[in-house]
Amino acid sequence: MRVSVSSMAVFLPRSVRRVLRSGLKVVNSGLRRLGPKYERVSEPVVDQARVAQIAQFLLSLDQPDERAMGYVRVHAERLAITAALTPLSTSSGRCLELGSYMHLAPVLREFAGYRNAQAASFGPAGTKVFKSASIHGREVLACDLDLFDAGRDRFPYPDDYNAGDEGRRPRVAYAGVYAG
């Protein structure tokens, strides 16, 4: 029986792959037994009435176009749960929403007591864009949206800018992304 070079070129890598996969299964099984046992963490308890109230607020925010409104309709509950889980302001009244499309910042001001809700998003460092959020034309939040690349640029605020009265780290909320 004659075996061609091309059939060996296919057979050999497949065999090696099978052996490696079998070996990795054994290693993974051993690691699972040696590793720490994690307890299942229960889901946080969320006040559903509060979530519904926040979702209604989100849906009432004026949006620039139908696509943006569609995003809010799809993600209102997720954003509302995120806002409901955010601790209430207890000191400085400042918070920062990173990745902002002006959804959570107005909610945090309205429902969590953050009098100074700031917003930041991806863009050229040092650029500020004035943004406002409104409901039926009534402004509920106006701020300069600070643009920067969180992975590359220096954080555009002094180290203690969003610190609370006791010098704690700032409250930061991460929002979803709307690719407009």
N, CA and C atoms as an extended XYZ file, in Angstrom:
540
Properties=species:S:1:pos:R:3:atomname:S:1:resname:S:1:resid:I:1 pbc="F F F"
N         0.835       -1.168        0.000 N   MET     1
C         0.000        0.000        0.000 CA  MET     1
C         0.882        1.234        0.000 C   MET     1
N         0.600        2.075       -0.920 N   ARG     2
C         1.394        3.267       -1.086 CA  ARG     2
C         0.670        4.470       -0.488 C   ARG     2
N         1.344        5.263        0.341 N   VAL     3
C         0.763        6.435        0.964 CA  VAL     3
C         1.385        7.666        0.316 C   VAL     3
N         0.552        8.551       -0.158 N   SER     4
C         1.074        9.748       -0.823 CA  SER     4
C         1.506       10.782        0.208 C   SER     4
N         2.344       11.680       -0.233 N   VAL     5
C         2.846       12.741        0.631 CA  VAL     5
C         1.689       13.668        1.047 C   VAL     5
N         0.777       13.941        0.125 N   SER     6
C        -0.330       14.842        0.453 CA  SER     6
C        -1.268       14.229        1.498 C   SER     6
N        -1.495       12.908        1.427 N   SER     7
C        -2.364       12.297        2.439 CA  SER     7
C        -1.678       12.281        3.804 C   SER     7
N        -0.367       12.140        3.829 N   MET     8
C         0.375       12.202        5.097 CA  MET     8
C         0.348       13.622        5.659 C   MET     8
N         0.380       14.614        4.763 N   ALA     9
C         0.359       16.010        5.198 CA  ALA     9
C        -0.976       16.351        5.867 C   ALA     9
N        -2.043       15.646        5.519 N   VAL    10
C        -3.348       15.863        6.129 CA  VAL    10
C        -3.501       14.993        7.373 C   VAL    10
N        -3.087       13.737        7.274 N   PHE    11
C        -3.268       12.783        8.362 CA  PHE    11
C        -2.465       13.156        9.609 C   PHE    11
N        -1.222       13.545        9.425 N   LEU    12
C        -0.340       13.815       10.556 CA  LEU    12
C        -0.850       14.985       11.423 C   LEU    12
N        -1.164       16.144       10.844 N   PRO    13
C        -1.668       17.240       11.701 CA  PRO    13
C        -2.974       16.881       12.410 C   PRO    13
N        -3.864       16.139       11.762 N   ARG    14
C        -5.118       15.744       12.400 CA  ARG    14
C        -4.861       14.832       13.586 C   ARG    14
N        -3.928       13.923       13.425 N   SER    15
C        -3.581       13.013       14.524 CA  SER    15
C        -2.983       13.777       15.697 C   SER    15
N        -2.092       14.689       15.388 N   VAL    16
C        -1.459       15.487       16.441 CA  VAL    16
C        -2.528       16.314       17.167 C   VAL    16
N        -3.457       16.890       16.416 N   ARG    17
C        -4.527       17.690       17.009 CA  ARG    17
C        -5.385       16.843       17.942 C   ARG    17
N        -5.733       15.612       17.529 N   ARG    18
C        -6.527       14.723       18.376 CA  ARG    18
C        -5.802       14.404       19.680 C   ARG    18
N        -4.510       14.117       19.585 N   VAL    19
C        -3.717       13.790       20.774 CA  VAL    19
C        -3.648       15.006       21.703 C   VAL    19
N        -3.409       16.198       21.131 N   LEU    20
C        -3.329       17.408       21.946 CA  LEU    20
C        -4.661       17.705       22.634 C   LEU    20
N        -5.758       17.560       21.916 N   ARG    21
C        -7.078       17.810       22.523 CA  ARG    21
C        -7.337       16.846       23.671 C   ARG    21
N        -7.003       15.581       23.487 N   SER    22
C        -7.191       14.598       24.565 CA  SER    22
C        -6.355       14.961       25.775 C   SER    22
N        -5.119       15.362       25.529 N   GLY    23
C        -4.236       15.755       26.622 CA  GLY    23
C        -4.751       16.982       27.354 C   GLY    23
N        -5.245       17.954       26.608 N   LEU    24
C        -5.784       19.170       27.231 CA  LEU    24
C        -7.032       18.880       28.056 C   LEU    24
N        -7.854       17.936       27.613 N   LYS    25
C        -9.029       17.558       28.404 CA  LYS    25
C        -8.614       17.005       29.760 C   LYS    25
N        -7.573       16.172       29.758 N   VAL    26
C        -7.079       15.588       31.011 CA  VAL    26
C        -6.528       16.690       31.916 C   VAL    26
N        -5.753       17.617       31.337 N   VAL    27
C        -5.187       18.717       32.114 CA  VAL    27
C        -6.303       19.591       32.688 C   VAL    27
N        -7.299       19.937       31.881 N   ASN    28
C        -8.422       20.755       32.357 CA  ASN    28
C        -9.174       20.076       33.491 C   ASN    28
N        -9.389       18.788       33.359 N   SER    29
C       -10.087       18.044       34.399 CA  SER    29
C        -9.304       18.099       35.707 C   SER    29
N        -7.994       17.921       35.614 N   GLY    30
C        -7.149       17.995       36.804 CA  GLY    30
C        -7.149       19.379       37.425 C   GLY    30
N        -7.099       20.401       36.599 N   LEU    31
C        -7.113       21.771       37.110 CA  LEU    31
C        -8.420       22.086       37.821 C   LEU    31
N        -9.525       21.567       37.277 N   ARG    32
C       -10.821       21.806       37.933 CA  ARG    32
C       -10.845       21.187       39.324 C   ARG    32
N       -10.265       20.009       39.446 N   ARG    33
C       -10.250       19.360       40.765 CA  ARG    33
C        -9.315       20.064       41.731 C   ARG    33
N        -8.205       20.619       41.226 N   LEU    34
C        -7.236       21.289       42.088 CA  LEU    34
C        -7.646       22.715       42.434 C   LEU    34
N        -8.388       23.345       41.552 N   GLY    35
C        -8.746       24.754       41.718 CA  GLY    35
C        -9.714       24.974       42.853 C   GLY    35
N        -9.856       26.236       43.237 N   PRO    36
C       -10.785       26.566       44.329 CA  PRO    36
C       -12.225       26.315       43.909 C   PRO    36
N       -13.016       25.997       44.877 N   LYS    37
C       -14.444       25.795       44.635 CA  LYS    37
C       -15.139       27.137       44.802 C   LYS    37
N       -15.782       27.590       43.752 N   TYR    38
C       -16.470       28.866       43.801 CA  TYR    38
C       -17.923       28.654       44.153 C   TYR    38
N       -18.380       29.511       45.055 N   GLU    39
C       -19.804       29.490       45.376 CA  GLU    39
C       -20.540       30.267       44.308 C   GLU    39
N       -21.703       29.822       44.026 N   ARG    40
C       -22.533       30.556       43.081 CA  ARG    40
C       -23.028       31.811       43.783 C   ARG    40
N       -22.767       32.947       43.164 N   VAL    41
C       -23.180       34.217       43.746 CA  VAL    41
C       -24.621       34.482       43.320 C   VAL    41
N       -25.425       34.842       44.278 N   SER    42
C       -26.819       35.101       43.950 CA  SER    42
C       -26.939       36.434       43.216 C   SER    42
N       -27.953       36.531       42.423 N   GLU    43
C       -28.216       37.762       41.691 CA  GLU    43
C       -28.593       38.859       42.687 C   GLU    43
N       -28.154       40.093       42.424 N   PRO    44
C       -28.545       41.167       43.331 CA  PRO    44
C       -30.055       41.382       43.295 C   PRO    44
N       -30.585       41.778       44.422 N   VAL    45
C       -32.018       42.040       44.505 CA  VAL    45
C       -32.263       43.447       43.979 C   VAL    45
N       -33.139       43.544       43.000 N   VAL    46
C       -33.435       44.832       42.381 CA  VAL    46
C       -34.904       45.156       42.623 C   VAL    46
N       -35.164       46.381       43.015 N   ASP    47
C       -36.524       46.853       43.220 CA  ASP    47
C       -37.177       47.025       41.847 C   ASP    47
N       -38.073       46.108       41.493 N   GLN    48
C       -38.682       46.105       40.161 CA  GLN    48
C       -39.521       47.353       39.898 C   GLN    48
N       -40.140       47.910       40.912 N   ALA    49
C       -40.924       49.136       40.727 CA  ALA    49
C       -39.993       50.294       40.351 C   ALA    49
N       -38.842       50.340       41.010 N   ARG    50
C       -37.840       51.376       40.692 CA  ARG    50
C       -37.299       51.183       39.285 C   ARG    50
N       -37.020       49.942       38.906 N   VAL    51
C       -36.536       49.649       37.545 CA  VAL    51
C       -37.563       50.107       36.516 C   VAL    51
N       -38.839       49.824       36.764 N   ALA    52
C       -39.898       50.229       35.832 CA  ALA    52
C       -39.974       51.758       35.730 C   ALA    52
N       -39.822       52.441       36.851 N   GLN    53
C       -39.877       53.903       36.862 CA  GLN    53
C       -38.691       54.486       36.075 C   GLN    53
N       -37.507       53.912       36.265 N   ILE    54
C       -36.311       54.383       35.554 CA  ILE    54
C       -36.446       54.077       34.064 C   ILE    54
N       -36.943       52.898       33.722 N   ALA    55
C       -37.131       52.533       32.309 CA  ALA    55
C       -38.095       53.513       31.642 C   ALA    55
N       -39.157       53.880       32.336 N   GLN    56
C       -40.117       54.846       31.781 CA  GLN    56
C       -39.439       56.196       31.545 C   GLN    56
N       -38.594       56.606       32.488 N   PHE    57
C       -37.842       57.857       32.341 CA  PHE    57
C       -36.938       57.780       31.108 C   PHE    57
N       -36.215       56.666       30.958 N   LEU    58
C       -35.331       56.488       29.800 CA  LEU    58
C       -36.115       56.579       28.494 C   LEU    58
N       -37.262       55.932       28.453 N   LEU    59
C       -38.077       55.938       27.239 CA  LEU    59
C       -38.662       57.316       26.948 C   LEU    59
N       -38.765       58.165       27.966 N   SER    60
C       -39.314       59.500       27.753 CA  SER    60
C       -38.250       60.516       27.302 C   SER    60
N       -36.954       60.143       27.395 N   LEU    61
C       -35.894       61.056       26.954 CA  LEU    61
C       -36.002       61.298       25.453 C   LEU    61
N       -35.870       62.551       25.044 N   ASP    62
C       -35.868       62.882       23.618 CA  ASP    62
C       -34.627       62.271       22.975 C   ASP    62
N       -34.789       61.694       21.802 N   GLN    63
C       -33.682       61.075       21.073 CA  GLN    63
C       -33.499       61.786       19.739 C   GLN    63
N       -32.259       61.802       19.216 N   PRO    64
C       -32.005       62.545       17.980 CA  PRO    64
C       -32.663       61.943       16.732 C   PRO    64
N       -32.888       60.627       16.746 N   ASP    65
C       -33.497       59.987       15.578 CA  ASP    65
C       -34.149       58.665       15.985 C   ASP    65
N       -34.808       58.036       15.031 N   GLU    66
C       -35.535       56.786       15.303 CA  GLU    66
C       -34.584       55.654       15.679 C   GLU    66
N       -33.395       55.644       15.098 N   ARG    67
C       -32.420       54.591       15.413 CA  ARG    67
C       -32.002       54.666       16.891 C   ARG    67
N       -31.765       55.879       17.356 N   ALA    68
C       -31.403       56.062       18.768 CA  ALA    68
C       -32.565       55.655       19.670 C   ALA    68
N       -33.785       55.998       19.274 N   MET    69
C       -34.964       55.614       20.063 CA  MET    69
C       -35.105       54.099       20.079 C   MET    69
N       -34.819       53.447       18.946 N   GLY    70
C       -34.858       51.983       18.887 CA  GLY    70
C       -33.866       51.359       19.857 C   GLY    70
N       -32.672       51.956       19.945 N   TYR    71
C       -31.665       51.463       20.891 CA  TYR    71
C       -32.192       51.548       22.319 C   TYR    71
N       -32.782       52.686       22.663 N   VAL    72
C       -33.302       52.865       24.022 CA  VAL    72
C       -34.432       51.879       24.295 C   VAL    72
N       -35.310       51.670       23.319 N   ARG    73
C       -36.406       50.707       23.510 CA  ARG    73
C       -35.858       49.308       23.805 C   ARG    73
N       -34.838       48.904       23.054 N   VAL    74
C       -34.262       47.557       23.226 CA  VAL    74
C       -33.544       47.436       24.565 C   VAL    74
N       -32.835       48.484       24.985 N   HIS    75
C       -31.954       48.385       26.150 CA  HIS    75
C       -32.459       49.095       27.402 C   HIS    75
N       -33.676       49.611       27.384 N   ALA    76
C       -34.186       50.379       28.531 CA  ALA    76
C       -34.145       49.574       29.824 C   ALA    76
N       -34.555       48.326       29.782 N   GLU    77
C       -34.574       47.533       31.019 CA  GLU    77
C       -33.160       47.293       31.542 C   GLU    77
N       -32.218       46.965       30.654 N   ARG    78
C       -30.833       46.742       31.068 CA  ARG    78
C       -30.240       48.013       31.663 C   ARG    78
N       -30.452       49.133       31.007 N   LEU    79
C       -29.945       50.403       31.523 CA  LEU    79
C       -30.611       50.756       32.859 C   LEU    79
N       -31.900       50.482       32.967 N   ALA    80
C       -32.626       50.770       34.210 CA  ALA    80
C       -32.103       49.907       35.362 C   ALA    80
N       -31.821       48.651       35.093 N   ILE    81
C       -31.267       47.774       36.136 CA  ILE    81
C       -29.892       48.282       36.564 C   ILE    81
N       -29.060       48.667       35.602 N   THR    82
C       -27.734       49.220       35.911 CA  THR    82
C       -27.879       50.438       36.814 C   THR    82
N       -28.782       51.327       36.463 N   ALA    83
C       -28.988       52.539       37.273 CA  ALA    83
C       -29.536       52.197       38.653 C   ALA    83
N       -30.449       51.239       38.721 N   ALA    84
C       -31.035       50.851       40.008 CA  ALA    84
C       -29.993       50.221       40.932 C   ALA    84
N       -28.977       49.576       40.358 N   LEU    85
C       -27.922       48.949       41.159 CA  LEU    85
C       -26.834       49.936       41.583 C   LEU    85
N       -26.816       51.112       40.985 N   THR    86
C       -25.810       52.122       41.330 CA  THR    86
C       -26.122       52.678       42.715 C   THR    86
N       -25.116       52.709       43.597 N   PRO    87
C       -25.363       53.235       44.945 CA  PRO    87
C       -25.832       54.685       44.896 C   PRO    87
N       -26.679       55.056       45.831 N   LEU    88
C       -27.158       56.432       45.926 CA  LEU    88
C       -26.012       57.341       46.358 C   LEU    88
N       -26.068       58.585       45.930 N   SER    89
C       -25.054       59.563       46.316 CA  SER    89
C       -25.124       59.787       47.818 C   SER    89
N       -23.969       59.753       48.451 N   THR    90
C       -23.935       59.973       49.900 CA  THR    90
C       -23.011       61.111       50.289 C   THR    90
N       -22.198       61.601       49.347 N   SER    91
C       -21.239       62.627       49.759 CA  SER    91
C       -21.147       63.760       48.744 C   SER    91
N       -20.241       63.684       47.794 N   SER    92
C       -19.973       64.821       46.910 CA  SER    92
C       -21.077       65.095       45.906 C   SER    92
N       -21.909       64.109       45.620 N   GLY    93
C       -22.954       64.298       44.627 CA  GLY    93
C       -22.447       64.237       43.199 C   GLY    93
N       -21.222       63.743       43.007 N   ARG    94
C       -20.635       63.656       41.675 CA  ARG    94
C       -20.587       62.214       41.196 C   ARG    94
N       -20.823       62.035       39.902 N   CYS    95
C       -20.619       60.729       39.283 CA  CYS    95
C       -20.187       60.964       37.845 C   CYS    95
N       -19.628       59.933       37.241 N   LEU    96
C       -19.135       60.001       35.872 CA  LEU    96
C       -19.647       58.800       35.107 C   LEU    96
N       -20.315       59.043       33.996 N   GLU    97
C       -20.753       57.961       33.119 CA  GLU    97
C       -19.747       57.861       31.985 C   GLU    97
N       -19.058       56.722       31.902 N   LEU    98
C       -18.108       56.476       30.808 CA  LEU    98
C       -18.834       55.750       29.686 C   LEU    98
N       -18.477       56.076       28.445 N   GLY    99
C       -19.148       55.463       27.308 CA  GLY    99
C       -20.539       56.042       27.149 C   GLY    99
N       -20.670       57.321       27.414 N   SER   100
C       -21.979       57.954       27.527 CA  SER   100
C       -22.625       58.279       26.192 C   SER   100
N       -23.898       57.966       26.110 N   TYR   101
C       -24.763       58.462       25.049 CA  TYR   101
C       -25.920       59.218       25.689 C   TYR   101
N       -25.614       59.780       26.858 N   MET   102
C       -26.557       60.610       27.607 CA  MET   102
C       -27.828       59.846       27.981 C   MET   102
N       -27.648       58.581       28.374 N   HIS   103
C       -28.768       57.802       28.888 CA  HIS   103
C       -28.691       57.712       30.408 C   HIS   103
N       -27.565       57.213       30.924 N   LEU   104
C       -27.472       56.994       32.371 CA  LEU   104
C       -27.209       58.259       33.170 C   LEU   104
N       -26.441       59.194       32.630 N   ALA   105
C       -26.124       60.408       33.401 CA  ALA   105
C       -27.395       61.131       33.874 C   ALA   105
N       -28.390       61.362       32.997 N   PRO   106
C       -29.609       62.011       33.498 CA  PRO   106
C       -30.369       61.152       34.513 C   PRO   106
N       -30.329       59.832       34.323 N   VAL   107
C       -31.000       58.925       35.268 CA  VAL   107
C       -30.339       59.007       36.635 C   VAL   107
N       -29.002       59.000       36.659 N   LEU   108
C       -28.287       59.055       37.938 CA  LEU   108
C       -28.541       60.376       38.660 C   LEU   108
N       -28.691       61.430       37.895 N   ARG   109
C       -29.019       62.723       38.515 CA  ARG   109
C       -30.442       62.692       39.089 C   ARG   109
N       -31.359       62.154       38.319 N   GLU   110
C       -32.771       62.161       38.699 CA  GLU   110
C       -33.106       61.154       39.805 C   GLU   110
N       -32.524       59.948       39.734 N   PHE   111
C       -32.952       58.865       40.622 CA  PHE   111
C       -31.948       58.477       41.705 C   PHE   111
N       -30.681       58.875       41.560 N   ALA   112
C       -29.688       58.449       42.546 CA  ALA   112
C       -29.093       59.618       43.321 C   ALA   112
N       -29.557       60.828       43.060 N   GLY   113
C       -29.123       61.970       43.848 CA  GLY   113
C       -27.781       62.559       43.466 C   GLY   113
N       -27.275       62.249       42.285 N   TYR   114
C       -26.005       62.825       41.847 CA  TYR   114
C       -26.286       64.174       41.195 C   TYR   114
N       -26.052       65.242       41.962 N   ARG   115
C       -26.338       66.594       41.462 CA  ARG   115
C       -25.431       66.964       40.302 C   ARG   115
N       -24.195       66.465       40.319 N   ASN   116
C       -23.224       66.774       39.271 CA  ASN   116
C       -22.911       65.492       38.511 C   ASN   116
N       -23.742       65.161       37.551 N   ALA   117
C       -23.539       63.965       36.731 CA  ALA   117
C       -22.756       64.367       35.498 C   ALA   117
N       -21.543       63.843       35.368 N   GLN   118
C       -20.679       64.125       34.228 CA  GLN   118
C       -20.761       62.965       33.242 C   GLN   118
N       -20.316       63.213       32.015 N   ALA   119
C       -20.335       62.176       30.990 CA  ALA   119
C       -19.053       62.254       30.169 C   ALA   119
N       -18.573       61.101       29.742 N   ALA   120
C       -17.377       61.019       28.903 CA  ALA   120
C       -17.582       59.899       27.894 C   ALA   120
N       -16.882       60.023       26.767 N   SER   121
C       -17.017       59.014       25.730 CA  SER   121
C       -15.731       58.941       24.919 C   SER   121
N       -15.666       57.996       24.001 N   PHE   122
C       -14.495       57.793       23.166 CA  PHE   122
C       -14.378       58.911       22.136 C   PHE   122
N       -13.168       59.412       21.956 N   GLY   123
C       -12.927       60.430       20.944 CA  GLY   123
C       -11.560       61.049       21.134 C   GLY   123
N       -11.253       62.077       20.336 N   PRO   124
C        -9.938       62.719       20.434 CA  PRO   124
C        -9.741       63.381       21.803 C   PRO   124
N        -8.636       63.054       22.438 N   ALA   125
C        -8.348       63.563       23.784 CA  ALA   125
C        -8.386       65.081       23.821 C   ALA   125
N        -8.945       65.598       24.896 N   GLY   126
C        -9.004       67.037       25.097 CA  GLY   126
C       -10.206       67.707       24.463 C   GLY   126
N       -11.000       66.950       23.732 N   THR   127
C       -12.178       67.515       23.077 CA  THR   127
C       -13.365       67.478       24.026 C   THR   127
N       -14.094       68.562       24.070 N   LYS   128
C       -15.332       68.630       24.855 CA  LYS   128
C       -16.460       68.942       23.886 C   LYS   128
N       -17.556       68.218       24.052 N   VAL   129
C       -18.733       68.434       23.217 CA  VAL   129
C       -19.898       68.709       24.153 C   VAL   129
N       -20.563       69.833       23.963 N   PHE   130
C       -21.709       70.144       24.806 CA  PHE   130
C       -22.853       69.202       24.446 C   PHE   130
N       -23.441       68.575       25.453 N   LYS   131
C       -24.583       67.679       25.248 CA  LYS   131
C       -25.658       68.012       26.269 C   LYS   131
N       -26.867       67.756       25.883 N   SER   132
C       -27.960       67.914       26.839 CA  SER   132
C       -28.961       66.797       26.618 C   SER   132
N       -29.667       66.475       27.668 N   ALA   133
C       -30.737       65.480       27.609 CA  ALA   133
C       -32.018       66.204       27.983 C   ALA   133
N       -33.090       65.867       27.279 N   SER   134
C       -34.355       66.544       27.539 CA  SER   134
C       -35.514       65.562       27.439 C   SER   134
N       -36.616       65.978       28.032 N   ILE   135
C       -37.874       65.237       27.943 CA  ILE   135
C       -38.915       66.215       27.431 C   ILE   135
N       -39.464       65.927       26.269 N   HIS   136
C       -40.441       66.810       25.624 CA  HIS   136
C       -39.914       68.237       25.547 C   HIS   136
N       -38.612       68.359       25.224 N   GLY   137
C       -38.002       69.673       25.060 CA  GLY   137
C       -37.539       70.334       26.342 C   GLY   137
N       -37.882       69.776       27.499 N   ARG   138
C       -37.457       70.336       28.798 CA  ARG   138
C       -36.124       69.701       29.181 C   ARG   138
N       -35.094       70.516       29.331 N   GLU   139
C       -33.755       70.021       29.634 CA  GLU   139
C       -33.701       69.403       31.029 C   GLU   139
N       -33.177       68.164       31.119 N   VAL   140
C       -33.027       67.502       32.415 CA  VAL   140
C       -31.557       67.374       32.814 C   VAL   140
N       -30.649       67.533       31.839 N   LEU   141
C       -29.213       67.512       32.134 CA  LEU   141
C       -28.476       68.173       30.982 C   LEU   141
N       -27.537       69.030       31.324 N   ALA   142
C       -26.646       69.637       30.337 CA  ALA   142
C       -25.231       69.523       30.881 C   ALA   142
N       -24.300       69.090       30.037 N   CYS   143
C       -22.913       68.970       30.477 CA  CYS   143
C       -21.990       68.912       29.266 C   CYS   143
N       -20.708       69.114       29.530 N   ASP   144
C       -19.704       68.917       28.500 CA  ASP   144
C       -19.319       67.452       28.506 C   ASP   144
N       -19.477       66.797       27.378 N   LEU   145
C       -19.079       65.400       27.225 CA  LEU   145
C       -17.587       65.411       26.913 C   LEU   145
N       -16.776       64.884       27.819 N   ASP   146
C       -15.331       64.832       27.622 CA  ASP   146
C       -14.982       63.618       26.772 C   ASP   146
N       -14.219       63.847       25.707 N   LEU   147
C       -13.820       62.752       24.832 CA  LEU   147
C       -12.369       62.366       25.112 C   LEU   147
N       -12.115       61.059       25.156 N   PHE   148
C       -10.754       60.543       25.294 CA  PHE   148
C       -10.782       59.045       25.065 C   PHE   148
N        -9.599       58.456       24.917 N   ASP   149
C        -9.453       57.012       24.741 CA  ASP   149
C        -8.982       56.445       26.080 C   ASP   149
N        -9.871       55.784       26.793 N   ALA   150
C        -9.549       55.281       28.138 CA  ALA   150
C        -8.371       54.307       28.127 C   ALA   150
N        -8.129       53.648       26.998 N   GLY   151
C        -7.015       52.702       26.909 CA  GLY   151
C        -5.675       53.356       26.643 C   GLY   151
N        -5.679       54.580       26.125 N   ARG   152
C        -4.432       55.237       25.745 CA  ARG   152
C        -4.169       56.556       26.447 C   ARG   152
N        -5.202       57.348       26.603 N   ASP   153
C        -5.027       58.717       27.084 CA  ASP   153
C        -5.059       58.783       28.609 C   ASP   153
N        -4.463       59.850       29.111 N   ARG   154
C        -4.537       60.116       30.546 CA  ARG   154
C        -5.993       60.488       30.866 C   ARG   154
N        -6.461       60.034       32.008 N   PHE   155
C        -7.814       60.361       32.469 CA  PHE   155
C        -7.917       61.883       32.531 C   PHE   155
N        -8.911       62.494       31.888 N   PRO   156
C        -8.927       63.962       31.752 CA  PRO   156
C        -9.430       64.734       32.974 C   PRO   156
N        -9.332       64.150       34.143 N   TYR   157
C        -9.780       64.813       35.369 CA  TYR   157
C        -8.672       64.703       36.406 C   TYR   157
N        -8.565       65.678       37.305 N   PRO   158
C        -7.602       65.538       38.399 CA  PRO   158
C        -7.921       64.280       39.207 C   PRO   158
N        -6.915       63.712       39.849 N   ASP   159
C        -7.093       62.459       40.578 CA  ASP   159
C        -8.235       62.503       41.586 C   ASP   159
N        -8.445       63.621       42.236 N   ASP   160
C        -9.482       63.693       43.267 CA  ASP   160
C       -10.749       64.393       42.780 C   ASP   160
N       -10.898       64.613       41.469 N   TYR   161
C       -12.023       65.381       40.926 CA  TYR   161
C       -13.374       64.804       41.327 C   TYR   161
N       -13.551       63.501       41.179 N   ASN   162
C       -14.842       62.882       41.506 CA  ASN   162
C       -14.834       62.201       42.857 C   ASN   162
N       -13.802       62.456       43.659 N   ALA   163
C       -13.746       61.830       44.977 CA  ALA   163
C       -14.843       62.405       45.867 C   ALA   163
N       -15.346       61.574       46.742 N   GLY   164
C       -16.376       62.016       47.676 CA  GLY   164
C       -15.791       62.884       48.768 C   GLY   164
N       -16.638       63.322       49.671 N   ASP   165
C       -16.192       64.174       50.773 CA  ASP   165
C       -15.119       63.492       51.611 C   ASP   165
N       -15.152       62.178       51.644 N   GLU   166
C       -14.177       61.440       52.449 CA  GLU   166
C       -12.966       61.027       51.606 C   GLU   166
N       -12.845       61.538       50.371 N   GLY   167
C       -11.700       61.226       49.528 CA  GLY   167
C       -11.781       59.872       48.861 C   GLY   167
N       -12.987       59.283       48.782 N   ARG   168
C       -13.129       57.975       48.146 CA  ARG   168
C       -13.039       58.100       46.632 C   ARG   168
N       -12.846       56.986       45.975 N   ARG   169
C       -12.813       56.951       44.511 CA  ARG   169
C       -14.188       57.343       43.972 C   ARG   169
N       -14.239       57.824       42.724 N   PRO   170
C       -15.512       58.264       42.155 CA  PRO   170
C       -16.457       57.114       41.869 C   PRO   170
N       -17.736       57.432       41.793 N   ARG   171
C       -18.736       56.498       41.311 CA  ARG   171
C       -18.678       56.577       39.797 C   ARG   171
N       -18.559       55.452       39.143 N   VAL   172
C       -18.483       55.432       37.681 CA  VAL   172
C       -19.497       54.435       37.162 C   VAL   172
N       -20.272       54.830       36.181 N   ALA   173
C       -21.244       53.936       35.537 CA  ALA   173
C       -20.824       53.719       34.098 C   ALA   173
N       -20.891       52.486       33.640 N   TYR   174
C       -20.567       52.160       32.262 CA  TYR   174
C       -21.852       51.872       31.523 C   TYR   174
N       -22.044       52.564       30.431 N   ALA   175
C       -23.274       52.404       29.673 CA  ALA   175
C       -23.051       51.505       28.472 C   ALA   175
N       -24.139       51.192       27.797 N   GLY   176
C       -24.048       50.450       26.553 CA  GLY   176
C       -23.534       51.358       25.450 C   GLY   176
N       -23.286       50.780       24.310 N   VAL   177
C       -22.741       51.525       23.186 CA  VAL   177
C       -23.765       51.600       22.090 C   VAL   177
N       -24.032       52.774       21.601 N   TYR   178
C       -24.940       52.989       20.467 CA  TYR   178
C       -24.089       53.384       19.281 C   TYR   178
N       -23.989       52.527       18.302 N   ALA   179
C       -23.194       52.822       17.106 CA  ALA   179
C       -24.081       53.556       16.124 C   ALA   179
N       -24.053       54.846       16.155 N   GLY   180
C       -24.967       55.657       15.378 CA  GLY   180
C       -24.526       55.992       14.000 C   GLY   180
